[in-house]
């Protein structure tokens, strides 16, 4: 079985997101999310049947299983829900960025997502503190969301 680390990085395949040390294998449905990141928009699916919003983008509502409906663009505001500091590299390619912070945030729209937190130290973090989404272009051309302290 191939893992995302084994997938060849084909620059013409819109369903493979090359983040440098790993390739994210995504889906045609989630492509709209990744295209939004390139435009510095955090896009979230919203169900037309029940109003539920969810993350990571999947083609069916995670609450009522109806076919996914519309997309909303997040305002970018979030609060810190949980976090961890990474001191040991998962792969050698990220060893130069140690330590780094991985956070779970709750977006103003109600979904939770995981991303890196930049521009902060672990000892600054408090549950519920305000964060703001940002976007970083990687050498491959992929754009990843990240979070930073608000204000």
DSSP file (Angstrom, degrees, kcal/mol; ACC not computed):
  #  RESIDUE AA STRUCTURE BP1 BP2  ACC     N-H-->O    O-->H-N    N-H-->O    O-->H-N    TCO  KAPPA ALPHA  PHI   PSI    X-CA   Y-CA   Z-CA
    1    1 A X              0   0    0      0, 0.0     2,-0.3     0, 0.0     0, 0.0   0.000 360.0 360.0 360.0 132.6    0.0    0.0    0.0
    2    2 A X        -     0   0    0      4,-0.0     2,-0.2     2,-0.0     0, 0.0  -0.619 360.0-154.5 -83.2 141.0    1.3    3.4   -0.9
    3    3 A X    >>  -     0   0    0     -2,-0.3     3,-1.7     1,-0.0     4,-0.9  -0.637  37.0 -97.4-102.9 167.6    1.4    6.1    1.7
    4    4 A X  T 34 S+     0   0    0      1,-0.3    19,-0.8    -2,-0.2     3,-0.2   0.773 125.5  59.8 -57.3 -23.8    1.4    9.9    1.0
    5    5 A X  T 34 S+     0   0    0      1,-0.2    -1,-0.3    17,-0.2    19,-0.1   0.754 105.0  49.1 -73.8 -22.5    5.2    9.9    1.3
    6    6 A X  T <4 S+     0   0    0     -3,-1.7    -1,-0.2    17,-0.1    -2,-0.2   0.619  84.2 109.2 -90.1 -14.3    5.4    7.4   -1.6
    7    7 A X  S  < S-     0   0    0     -4,-0.9     2,-0.2    -3,-0.2    16,-0.0  -0.425  74.3-119.4 -69.3 131.5    3.2    9.2   -4.0
    8    8 A X        -     0   0    0     -2,-0.2     2,-1.3     1,-0.1    -1,-0.1  -0.483  24.6-120.3 -68.3 138.9    5.0   10.7   -6.9
    9    9 A X        -     0   0    0     -2,-0.2     2,-0.8     2,-0.0    -1,-0.1  -0.684  33.5-176.7 -85.8  93.6    4.6   14.5   -7.0
   10   10 A X    >   -     0   0    0     -2,-1.3     3,-2.0     1,-0.1     6,-0.2  -0.829  16.5-154.9 -91.3 109.9    3.0   15.1  -10.4
   11   11 A X  T 3  S+     0   0    0     -2,-0.8    -1,-0.1     1,-0.3     7,-0.0   0.654  92.4  55.6 -64.0 -12.7    2.7   18.9  -10.8
   12   12 A X  T 3  S+     0   0    0      1,-0.0     2,-0.8     3,-0.0    -1,-0.3   0.554  84.4  93.2 -94.1  -7.9   -0.2   18.4  -13.2
   13   13 A X    X   -     0   0    0     -3,-2.0     3,-1.5     1,-0.1    -3,-0.1  -0.762  58.2-164.5 -88.7 109.4   -2.3   16.3  -10.8
   14   14 A X  T 3  S+     0   0    0     -2,-0.8    -1,-0.1     1,-0.3    13,-0.1   0.610  85.0  63.2 -69.9  -9.2   -4.6   18.7   -8.9
   15   15 A X  T 3  S+     0   0    0     11,-0.1    11,-3.0     1,-0.1     2,-0.5   0.324  89.4  75.1 -98.8   8.5   -5.4   16.1   -6.3
   16   16 A X  E <   -A   25   0A   0     -3,-1.5     2,-0.7     9,-0.2     9,-0.2  -0.972  64.4-164.4-119.9 117.1   -1.8   15.8   -5.0
   17   17 A X  E     -A   24   0A   0      7,-2.8     7,-3.3    -2,-0.5     2,-0.8  -0.890   9.4-151.9-103.0 112.3   -0.7   18.7   -2.8
   18   18 A X  E     +A   23   0A   0     -2,-0.7   124,-0.5     5,-0.2   122,-0.2  -0.758  21.0 172.5 -89.5 111.7    3.1   18.8   -2.5
   19   19 A X        -     0   0    0      3,-2.6     2,-1.0    -2,-0.8     4,-0.1   0.216  53.4-108.2-103.2  14.4    4.1   20.3    0.8
   20   20 A X  S    S+     0   0    0      2,-0.3     3,-0.1     1,-0.1    -1,-0.0  -0.509 110.7  41.8 100.3 -66.1    7.8   19.5    0.4
   21   21 A X  S    S+     0   0    0     -2,-1.0     2,-0.3     1,-0.2    -1,-0.1   0.526 127.3  16.4 -94.0  -6.3    8.3   16.7    2.9
   22   22 A X        -     0   0    0     -5,-0.0    -3,-2.6   -16,-0.0     2,-0.5  -0.982  68.6-129.1-158.0 156.3    5.1   14.9    2.1
   23   23 A X  E     -A   18   0A   0    -19,-0.8     2,-0.6    -2,-0.3    -5,-0.2  -0.966  19.9-142.9-113.9 128.1    2.4   14.8   -0.5
   24   24 A X  E     -A   17   0A   0     -7,-3.3    -7,-2.8    -2,-0.5     2,-0.8  -0.786   9.1-149.5 -90.3 121.0   -1.2   15.2    0.5
   25   25 A X  E     +A   16   0A   0     -2,-0.6    -9,-0.2    -9,-0.2     2,-0.1  -0.823  30.0 169.2 -91.4 115.5   -3.5   13.0   -1.5
   26   26 A X        -     0   0    0    -11,-3.0     2,-0.3    -2,-0.8   -11,-0.1  -0.184  26.9-107.2-111.7-159.0   -6.8   14.8   -1.7
   27   27 A X     >  -     0   0    0    -13,-0.1     4,-1.0    -2,-0.1    -1,-0.0  -0.889  27.3-107.5-133.4 162.3  -10.0   14.4   -3.7
   28   28 A X  T  4 S+     0   0    0     -2,-0.3     4,-0.4     1,-0.2     3,-0.4   0.871 120.8  53.4 -57.4 -35.0  -11.8   16.2   -6.5
   29   29 A X  T >4 S+     0   0    0      1,-0.2     3,-1.0     2,-0.2     4,-0.3   0.920 107.9  48.5 -66.2 -42.4  -14.3   17.5   -4.0
   30   30 A X  T >> S+     0   0    0      1,-0.2     4,-1.7    27,-0.2     3,-0.8   0.610  87.5  88.4 -74.2 -11.3  -11.6   19.0   -1.7
   31   31 A X  H 3X S+     0   0    0     -4,-1.0     4,-2.7    -3,-0.4    -1,-0.2   0.860  81.2  59.8 -55.0 -36.4   -9.9   20.7   -4.6
   32   32 A X  H <> S+     0   0    0     -3,-1.0     4,-1.7    -4,-0.4    -1,-0.3   0.867 103.3  51.8 -61.7 -36.6  -12.2   23.7   -4.1
   33   33 A X  H <> S+     0   0    0     -3,-0.8     4,-1.8    -4,-0.3    10,-0.3   0.949 111.9  45.3 -61.6 -49.3  -10.7   24.1   -0.5
   34   34 A X  H  X S+     0   0    0     -4,-1.7     4,-1.5     1,-0.2    -2,-0.2   0.850 110.6  53.3 -67.3 -34.8   -7.1   24.0   -1.9
   35   35 A X  H  X S+     0   0    0     -4,-2.7     4,-0.8    -5,-0.2    -1,-0.2   0.871 107.3  53.7 -65.4 -35.5   -8.0   26.4   -4.7
   36   36 A X  H ><>S+     0   0    0     -4,-1.7     5,-2.9    -5,-0.2     3,-0.9   0.895 102.5  56.7 -63.0 -41.5   -9.4   28.8   -2.0
   37   37 A X  H ><5S+     0   0    0     -4,-1.8     3,-1.8     1,-0.3    -1,-0.2   0.894 101.7  56.2 -58.2 -39.5   -6.1   28.6    0.0
   38   38 A X  H 3<5S+     0   0    0     -4,-1.5    -1,-0.3     1,-0.3    -2,-0.2   0.786 110.4  45.3 -63.1 -25.1   -4.3   29.8   -3.1
   39   39 A X  T <<5S-     0   0    0     -3,-0.9    -1,-0.3    -4,-0.8    -2,-0.2   0.264 122.1-109.5 -97.6   9.7   -6.7   32.8   -3.0
   40   40 A X  T < 5S+     0   0    0     -3,-1.8     2,-0.4     1,-0.2    -3,-0.2   0.874  78.0 131.4  60.4  41.0   -6.1   33.2    0.8
   41   41 A X      < -     0   0    0     -5,-2.9     2,-0.9    -8,-0.2    -1,-0.2  -0.989  53.5-145.9-121.3 130.5   -9.7   32.0    1.5
   42   42 A X        -     0   0    0     -2,-0.4    32,-3.2    32,-0.4     2,-0.4  -0.839  25.9-161.4 -94.5 102.8  -10.5   29.4    4.0
   43   43 A X  E     -B   73   0B   0     -2,-0.9     2,-0.4   -10,-0.3    30,-0.2  -0.702   9.0-171.4 -93.7 135.9  -13.4   27.6    2.4
   44   44 A X  E     -B   72   0B   0     28,-2.9    28,-3.0    -2,-0.4    11,-0.1  -0.986  23.0-120.8-128.1 131.1  -15.8   25.4    4.5
   45   45 A X  E     -BC  71  54B   0      9,-0.7     9,-1.3    -2,-0.4     2,-0.4  -0.441  26.5-164.8 -71.6 146.8  -18.5   23.2    3.2
   46   46 A X  E     -BC  70  53B   0     24,-3.2    24,-1.2     7,-0.2    23,-0.6  -0.999  18.1-124.9-135.0 132.5  -22.1   23.9    4.4
   47   47 A X     >  -     0   0    0      5,-2.9     4,-1.2    -2,-0.4    21,-0.1  -0.585   8.1-158.2 -78.4 130.0  -25.1   21.5    4.1
   48   48 A X  T  4 S+     0   0    0     19,-0.4    -1,-0.1    -2,-0.3    20,-0.1   0.740  91.3  53.5 -75.5 -23.1  -28.1   22.9    2.4
   49   49 A X  T  4 S+     0   0    0     18,-0.2    -1,-0.1     1,-0.1    19,-0.0   0.921 130.2   5.4 -79.5 -45.5  -30.4   20.3    4.1
   50   50 A X  T  4 S-     0   0    0      2,-0.1    -2,-0.1    16,-0.0    -1,-0.1   0.503  91.6-117.9-121.9  -6.4  -29.5   20.8    7.8
   51   51 A X     <  +     0   0    0     -4,-1.2    -3,-0.1     1,-0.3     2,-0.0   0.444  59.0 151.9  84.7  -1.1  -27.1   23.8    7.9
   52   52 A X        -     0   0    0     -6,-0.1    -5,-2.9     1,-0.0     2,-0.3  -0.314  29.9-157.6 -63.0 143.7  -24.2   21.9    9.3
   53   53 A X  E     +C   46   0B   0     -7,-0.2     2,-0.3    56,-0.1    -7,-0.2  -0.938  18.5 172.3-117.4 148.7  -20.7   23.1    8.5
   54   54 A X  E     -C   45   0B   0     -9,-1.3    -9,-0.7    -2,-0.3     2,-0.3  -0.965  21.1-117.4-152.0 164.7  -17.7   20.7    8.7
   55   55 A X  S    S+     0   0    0     -2,-0.3    57,-0.2     1,-0.2     2,-0.1  -0.975  82.4  46.3-147.1 137.5  -14.0   20.2    8.1
   56   56 A X  S    S-     0   0    0     -2,-0.3    -1,-0.2    57,-0.0     2,-0.1   0.508  96.8-108.9 -80.5 145.1  -12.2   18.4    6.3
   57   57 A X        +     0   0    0    -14,-0.2     2,-0.3    -2,-0.1   -27,-0.2  -0.267  48.4 165.8 -57.6 123.3  -14.2   18.8    3.0
   58   58 A X        -     0   0    0      2,-0.2     4,-0.1   -29,-0.1    -4,-0.1  -0.937  46.4-113.5-132.1 156.4  -16.1   15.7    2.1
   59   59 A X  S    S+     0   0    0     -2,-0.3     9,-2.7     8,-0.1     2,-0.4   0.471  96.8  55.2 -76.4   1.1  -18.9   15.3   -0.5
   60   60 A X  B    S-D   67   0C   0      7,-0.3     7,-0.2   -13,-0.0    -2,-0.2  -0.981  94.3 -99.7-131.6 146.8  -21.5   14.4    2.1
   61   61 A X     >  -     0   0    0      5,-3.0     4,-1.0    -2,-0.4    -2,-0.1  -0.360  23.9-141.6 -59.5 136.4  -22.7   16.2    5.2
   62   62 A X  T  4 S+     0   0    0      2,-0.1    -1,-0.1     1,-0.1    -9,-0.0   0.567  97.7  42.6 -78.8  -7.9  -21.1   14.8    8.3
   63   63 A X  T  4 S+     0   0    0      3,-0.1    -1,-0.1   -11,-0.0    -2,-0.0   0.854 133.2  10.1-101.4 -52.5  -24.3   15.2   10.3
   64   64 A X  T  4 S-     0   0    0      2,-0.1    -2,-0.1   -12,-0.0     3,-0.1   0.478  89.2-127.5-111.4  -3.9  -27.2   14.2    8.0
   65   65 A X     <  +     0   0    0     -4,-1.0    -3,-0.1     1,-0.2     3,-0.1   0.579  56.2 148.4  67.0  13.0  -25.3   12.6    5.1
   66   66 A X        -     0   0    0      1,-0.1    -5,-3.0    -6,-0.1    -1,-0.2  -0.392  63.4 -83.4 -67.5 154.0  -27.0   14.7    2.5
   67   67 A X  B     -D   60   0C   0     -7,-0.2   -19,-0.4     1,-0.1    -7,-0.3  -0.356  61.3 -92.1 -56.8 139.5  -24.9   15.5   -0.6
   68   68 A X        -     0   0    0     -9,-2.7   -21,-0.2   -21,-0.1    -1,-0.1  -0.166  46.5-169.6 -56.5 147.5  -22.8   18.6    0.2
   69   69 A X        -     0   0    0    -23,-0.6   -22,-0.2     1,-0.3    -1,-0.1   0.611  42.5 -10.0-105.3-105.7  -24.3   21.9   -0.6
   70   70 A X  E     -B   46   0B   0    -24,-1.2   -24,-3.2   -25,-0.0     2,-0.4  -0.297  55.4-125.8 -95.2 176.5  -22.6   25.2   -0.7
   71   71 A X  E     -B   45   0B   0    -26,-0.3     2,-0.3    -2,-0.1   -26,-0.2  -0.955  16.8-158.7-120.5 144.5  -19.3   26.6    0.5
   72   72 A X  E     -B   44   0B   0    -28,-3.0   -28,-2.9    -2,-0.4     2,-0.6  -0.885  18.0-126.9-115.9 155.7  -18.8   29.5    2.9
   73   73 A X  E     -B   43   0B   0     -2,-0.3   -30,-0.2   -30,-0.2    -2,-0.0  -0.911  29.7-124.6-102.2 123.1  -15.6   31.5    3.2
   74   74 A X        -     0   0    0    -32,-3.2   -32,-0.4    -2,-0.6    33,-0.0  -0.267   7.3-131.8 -63.2 148.6  -14.4   31.8    6.8
   75   75 A X        -     0   0    0      2,-0.2    -1,-0.1   -34,-0.1     3,-0.1   0.653  44.5-119.6 -72.9 -15.3  -13.9   35.2    8.3
   76   76 A X  S    S+     0   0    0      1,-0.3    57,-2.2   -34,-0.1     2,-0.3   0.343  70.7 128.8  95.3  -6.8  -10.6   33.8    9.5
   77   77 A X  E     +E  132   0D   0     55,-0.2    31,-2.4    53,-0.0    -1,-0.3  -0.634  28.8 162.4 -85.4 141.0  -11.1   34.3   13.3
   78   78 A X  E     -EF 131 107D   0     53,-2.1    53,-3.2    -2,-0.3     2,-0.4  -0.954  29.7-135.5-148.1 164.2  -10.5   31.3   15.5
   79   79 A X  E     -EF 130 106D   0     27,-2.0    27,-2.6    -2,-0.3     2,-0.4  -0.954  34.7-103.6-122.9 150.0   -9.9   30.4   19.2
   80   80 A X  E     + F   0 105D   0     49,-2.2    48,-3.0    -2,-0.4    25,-0.2  -0.563  40.4 168.8 -73.9 123.9   -7.3   28.0   20.5
   81   81 A X  E     -     0   0D   0     23,-2.6     2,-0.3     1,-0.4    24,-0.2   0.801  64.1 -17.3-102.1 -43.1   -8.9   24.7   21.4
   82   82 A X  E     - F   0 104D   0     22,-1.9    22,-2.7    44,-0.1    -1,-0.4  -0.974  61.7-176.5-158.9 162.2   -5.8   22.5   22.0
   83   83 A X  E     - F   0 103D   0     -2,-0.3     2,-0.3    20,-0.3    20,-0.2  -0.992  10.5-166.0-159.7 163.4   -2.1   22.4   21.1
   84   84 A X  E     - F   0 102D   0     18,-2.1    18,-2.7    -2,-0.3     2,-0.5  -0.980  20.5-131.6-149.8 150.3    1.1   20.5   21.3
   85   85 A X  E     - F   0 101D   0     -2,-0.3     2,-0.6    16,-0.2    16,-0.2  -0.890  19.3-143.7-102.0 133.7    4.7   21.4   20.7
   86   86 A X  E     + F   0 100D   0     14,-3.3    14,-1.5    -2,-0.5    13,-0.8  -0.874  29.9 161.5-101.3 119.5    6.7   19.1   18.5
   87   87 A X        +     0   0    0     -2,-0.6     2,-0.5    12,-0.2    -1,-0.1   0.571  62.9  60.0-110.9 -16.8   10.3   18.6   19.6
   88   88 A X  S    S-     0   0    0     10,-0.0    -1,-0.2     0, 0.0     2,-0.1  -0.963  89.1-117.4-116.4 127.6   11.2   15.4   17.7
   89   89 A X        -     0   0    0     -2,-0.5     3,-0.1     1,-0.2     6,-0.1  -0.350   8.8-153.9 -68.4 138.8   11.0   15.4   13.9
   90   90 A X  S    S+     0   0    0      1,-0.3     2,-0.3    -2,-0.1    -1,-0.2   0.885  89.9   8.5 -71.7 -41.3    8.5   13.1   12.3
   91   91 A X  S >  S-     0   0    0      1,-0.1     3,-1.6    -3,-0.0    -1,-0.3  -0.951  83.3-111.5-135.3 155.9   10.8   13.1    9.2
   92   92 A X  G >  S+     0   0    0     -2,-0.3     3,-1.9     1,-0.3     4,-0.3   0.819 109.0  71.4 -56.8 -33.7   14.3   14.6    8.8
   93   93 A X  G 3  S+     0   0    0      1,-0.3     3,-0.3     2,-0.1    -1,-0.3   0.732 100.7  44.2 -60.0 -24.0   13.0   17.3    6.4
   94   94 A X  G X  S+     0   0    0     -3,-1.6     3,-1.7     1,-0.2    -1,-0.3   0.381  82.7  99.4-100.9   4.2   11.2   19.2    9.3
   95   95 A X  G X  S+     0   0    0     -3,-1.9     3,-0.9     1,-0.3    -1,-0.2   0.761  76.5  60.1 -64.7 -24.3   14.1   18.9   11.8
   96   96 A X  G 3  S+     0   0    0     -4,-0.3    -1,-0.3    -3,-0.3    -2,-0.1   0.615 100.9  55.6 -77.9 -11.0   15.2   22.5   11.0
   97   97 A X  G <  S+     0   0    0     -3,-1.7    -1,-0.2     3,-0.0    -2,-0.2   0.349  87.7 165.4-102.1   5.7   11.9   23.9   12.2
   98   98 A X    <   +     0   0    0     -3,-0.9   -11,-0.1    -4,-0.2     2,-0.1  -0.396  51.0  34.5 -73.8 149.6   11.9   22.4   15.7
   99   99 A X  S    S+     0   0    0    -13,-0.8     2,-0.3     1,-0.1   -12,-0.2   0.743  80.0 164.3 -75.4 154.6   10.2   23.0   17.9
  100  100 A X  E     -F   86   0D   0    -14,-1.5   -14,-3.3    -2,-0.1     2,-0.5  -0.943  31.6-122.2-131.2 158.4    7.0   23.8   16.1
  101  101 A X  E     -FG  85 117D   0     16,-0.7    16,-2.2    -2,-0.3     2,-0.5  -0.839  16.0-166.2-105.7 131.4    3.4   24.2   17.4
  102  102 A X  E     -FG  84 116D   0    -18,-2.7   -18,-2.1    -2,-0.5     2,-0.3  -0.968  18.6-173.4-113.1 128.2    0.5   22.2   16.1
  103  103 A X  E     -FG  83 115D   0     12,-3.1    12,-2.1    -2,-0.5     2,-0.5  -0.874  27.0-145.2-123.9 152.9   -2.9   23.5   17.2
  104  104 A X  E     -FG  82 114D   0    -22,-2.7   -23,-2.6    -2,-0.3   -22,-1.9  -0.986  32.1-171.4-108.4 125.6   -6.5   22.5   17.0
  105  105 A X  E     -FG  80 113D   0      8,-2.9     8,-1.8    -2,-0.5     2,-0.6  -0.825  24.0-135.8-116.9 155.3   -8.6   25.7   16.5
  106  106 A X  E     -FG  79 112D   0    -27,-2.6   -27,-2.0    -2,-0.3     6,-0.2  -0.959  27.4-141.2-108.5 116.3  -12.3   26.4   16.6
  107  107 A X  E >   -F   78   0D   0      4,-3.3     3,-2.3    -2,-0.6   -29,-0.3  -0.354  23.1-111.6 -72.4 155.2  -13.2   28.7   13.8
  108  108 A X  T 3  S+     0   0    0    -31,-2.4    -1,-0.1     1,-0.3   -30,-0.1   0.789 119.0  61.8 -56.1 -28.0  -15.8   31.4   14.3
  109  109 A X  T 3  S-     0   0    0    -32,-0.3    -1,-0.3     2,-0.1   -56,-0.1   0.540 122.9-104.2 -79.2  -6.7  -18.1   29.4   12.0
  110  110 A X  S <  S+     0   0    0     -3,-2.3     2,-0.2     1,-0.4    -2,-0.1   0.340  80.1 119.0 106.1  -6.8  -18.1   26.4   14.4
  111  111 A X        -     0   0    0    -57,-0.1    -4,-3.3    -5,-0.0     2,-0.4  -0.618  51.9-139.8 -91.5 153.7  -15.7   23.9   12.7
  112  112 A X  E     +G  106   0D   0     -6,-0.2     2,-0.3    -2,-0.2    -6,-0.2  -0.892  25.7 170.6-108.2 142.9  -12.5   22.7   14.3
  113  113 A X  E     -G  105   0D   0     -8,-1.8    -8,-2.9    -2,-0.4     2,-0.4  -0.974  26.8-125.5-147.1 161.6   -9.3   22.2   12.3
  114  114 A X  E     +G  104   0D   0     -2,-0.3     2,-0.3   -10,-0.2   -10,-0.2  -0.868  40.8 135.8-110.7 141.4   -5.7   21.4   12.9
  115  115 A X  E     -G  103   0D   0    -12,-2.1   -12,-3.1    -2,-0.4     2,-0.2  -0.949  53.2 -75.1-163.8 177.6   -2.8   23.5   11.6
  116  116 A X  E     -G  102   0D   0     29,-0.5    31,-2.5    -2,-0.3     2,-0.5  -0.561  35.7-139.7 -81.7 152.5    0.6   24.9   12.6
  117  117 A X  E     -Gh 101 147D   0    -16,-2.2   -16,-0.7    -2,-0.2     2,-0.3  -0.972  22.8-167.1-111.5 126.6    0.8   28.0   14.8
  118  118 A X        +     0   0    0     29,-3.1    31,-0.5    -2,-0.5     3,-0.1  -0.843  59.0  26.9-116.2 151.3    3.4   30.5   13.8
  119  119 A X  S    S+     0   0    0     -2,-0.3     2,-0.3     1,-0.2    -1,-0.2   0.717  99.9  91.1  78.2  22.2    4.9   33.5   15.7
  120  120 A X        -     0   0    0     -3,-0.3     2,-0.3    28,-0.0    -1,-0.2  -0.960  64.4-132.0-143.8 160.5    4.3   32.2   19.2
  121  121 A X    >>  -     0   0    0     -2,-0.3     3,-1.9    -3,-0.1     4,-0.6  -0.848  29.6-114.6-112.1 152.8    5.9   30.2   21.9
  122  122 A X  G >4 S+     0   0    0     -2,-0.3     3,-1.4     1,-0.3    -1,-0.1   0.859 113.4  59.2 -54.3 -40.3    4.3   27.3   23.8
  123  123 A X  G 34 S+     0   0    0      1,-0.3    -1,-0.3    -3,-0.0    -3,-0.0   0.653  99.2  59.7 -68.9 -13.3    4.4   29.2   27.1
  124  124 A X  G <4 S+     0   0    0     -3,-1.9    -1,-0.3     2,-0.0    -2,-0.2   0.672  83.7 107.1 -81.1 -18.4    2.3   32.0   25.6
  125  125 A X    <<  +     0   0    0     -3,-1.4     2,-0.3    -4,-0.6   -42,-0.0  -0.370  41.3 174.3 -78.1 139.1   -0.6   29.7   24.8
  126  126 A X    >   -     0   0    0     -2,-0.1     3,-2.0   -44,-0.0   -46,-0.2  -0.995  40.6 -96.6-138.3 141.1   -3.9   29.7   26.7
  127  127 A X  T 3  S+     0   0    0     -2,-0.3   -46,-0.2     1,-0.3   -45,-0.1  -0.322 109.4  15.3 -55.4 132.7   -7.1   27.8   26.1
  128  128 A X  T 3  S+     0   0    0    -48,-3.0    -1,-0.3     1,-0.2   -47,-0.1   0.440  85.7 150.6  84.0   0.1   -9.6   30.0   24.2
  129  129 A X    <   -     0   0    0     -3,-2.0   -49,-2.2   -49,-0.1    -1,-0.2  -0.370  52.9-100.8 -68.9 148.0   -7.1   32.7   23.1
  130  130 A X  E     +E   79   0D   0    -51,-0.2    20,-2.1    20,-0.1     2,-0.3  -0.445  44.1 179.5 -73.8 137.6   -7.9   34.4   19.8
  131  131 A X  E     -EI  78 149D   0    -53,-3.2   -53,-2.1    18,-0.3     2,-0.4  -0.838  15.9-144.8-129.5 166.9   -6.1   33.4   16.7
  132  132 A X  E     -EI  77 148D   0     16,-2.4    16,-1.9    -2,-0.3   -55,-0.2  -0.999  19.2-120.3-137.1 137.8   -6.2   34.4   13.0
  133  133 A X  E     + I   0 147D   0    -57,-2.2     2,-0.3    -2,-0.4    14,-0.2  -0.491  33.1 174.6 -76.0 146.2   -5.7   32.3    9.9
  134  134 A X  E     - I   0 146D   0     12,-2.6    12,-2.1    -2,-0.2     2,-0.4  -0.856  21.9-128.3-138.0 175.2   -2.9   33.1    7.5
  135  135 A X  E     - I   0 145D   0     -2,-0.3     2,-0.5    10,-0.2    10,-0.2  -0.993  12.9-162.5-135.2 138.4   -1.6   31.5    4.3
  136  136 A X  E     - I   0 144D   0      8,-2.5     8,-2.4    -2,-0.4     2,-0.5  -0.977  14.1-140.5-124.4 126.4    1.9   30.4    3.4
  137  137 A X  E     - I   0 143D   0     -2,-0.5     6,-0.2     6,-0.2     2,-0.2  -0.738  21.9-149.3 -84.7 129.8    3.0   29.6   -0.2
  138  138 A X    >   -     0   0    0      4,-3.2     3,-2.4    -2,-0.5  -118,-0.1  -0.529  29.5-101.6 -93.7 162.0    5.4   26.7   -0.3
  139  139 A X  T 3  S+     0   0    0      1,-0.3  -120,-0.1    -2,-0.2    -1,-0.1   0.793 122.2  59.2 -54.2 -28.9    8.2   26.2   -2.8
  140  140 A X  T 3  S-     0   0    0   -122,-0.2    -1,-0.3     2,-0.1  -122,-0.1   0.632 120.1-108.7 -74.1 -12.4    6.0   23.7   -4.7
  141  141 A X  S <  S+     0   0    0     -3,-2.4    -2,-0.1     1,-0.4  -122,-0.1   0.207  78.2 131.7  99.1 -14.1    3.4   26.4   -5.2
  142  142 A X        -     0   0    0   -124,-0.5    -4,-3.2    -5,-0.1     2,-0.5  -0.382  49.1-142.6 -67.0 150.8    1.0   24.8   -2.8
  143  143 A X  E     - I   0 137D   0     -6,-0.2     2,-0.4  -109,-0.2    -6,-0.2  -0.981  15.3-166.3-121.7 126.3   -0.6   27.2   -0.2
  144  144 A X  E     - I   0 136D   0     -8,-2.4    -8,-2.5    -2,-0.5     2,-0.2  -0.883  18.1-125.9-113.1 139.4   -1.2   26.0    3.3
  145  145 A X  E     + I   0 135D   0     -2,-0.4   -29,-0.5   -10,-0.2     2,-0.3  -0.560  34.3 168.9 -76.8 149.7   -3.3   27.6    6.0
  146  146 A X  E     - I   0 134D   0    -12,-2.1   -12,-2.6    -2,-0.2     2,-0.3  -0.894  24.4-123.8-145.5 174.5   -1.6   28.3    9.4
  147  147 A X  E     -hI 117 133D   0    -31,-2.5   -29,-3.1    -2,-0.3     2,-0.3  -0.910  20.6-178.9-125.8 155.3   -2.6   30.3   12.4
  148  148 A X  E     - I   0 132D   0    -16,-1.9   -16,-2.4    -2,-0.3   -29,-0.1  -0.918  44.6 -74.8-141.1 166.9   -1.0   33.2   14.4
  149  149 A X  E     - I   0 131D   0    -31,-0.5   -18,-0.3    -2,-0.3     2,-0.1  -0.420  54.4-116.5 -64.1 136.6   -1.9   35.1   17.5
  150  150 A X              0   0    0    -20,-2.1   -20,-0.1     1,-0.2    -1,-0.1  -0.471 360.0 360.0 -73.8 146.2   -4.7   37.6   16.8
  151  151 A X              0   0    0     -2,-0.1    -1,-0.2   -20,-0.0    -2,-0.1   0.459 360.0 360.0  83.0 360.0   -3.9   41.3   17.2
